[in-house]
Amino acid sequence: MNTKHFVRLQDALQSLETDPAAMILEGECGFRAGDETRRVMTGDLIFIPRDTVHGPIIDKGRIALLSIFAPFFDREQRNIRWSRDGCA
């Protein structure tokens, strides 16, 4: 797609050469990335540096998040460290 009005999210993220990101689809909550915590709401996009502890702090109501991983990673390689508590 090559127009000024339409952008594919995947193309936009690849052009940023970023690590994981999270987009807030619905609701409001605190969100921790490393040592920083901020209040986020619908429409916010959070960029998360590689190897940074991160996650939502759900303190009220509903929250819907979209996790975006760019560039692609392969779960079979087992090179991602997962945590049950992103805020530990």
Sequence and secondary structure as in RCSB ss.txt:
>XXXX:A:sequence
MNTKHFVRLQDALQSLETDPAAMILEGECGFRAGDETRRVMTGDLIFIPRDTVHGPIIDKGRIALLSIFAPFFDR
EQRNIRWSRDGCA
>XXXX:A:secstr
   SS   HHHHHHHHT   EEEEEEEEEEEEETTEEEEEETT EEE  TT  EEEE  SS EEEEEE SS   G
GG  S   S TT 
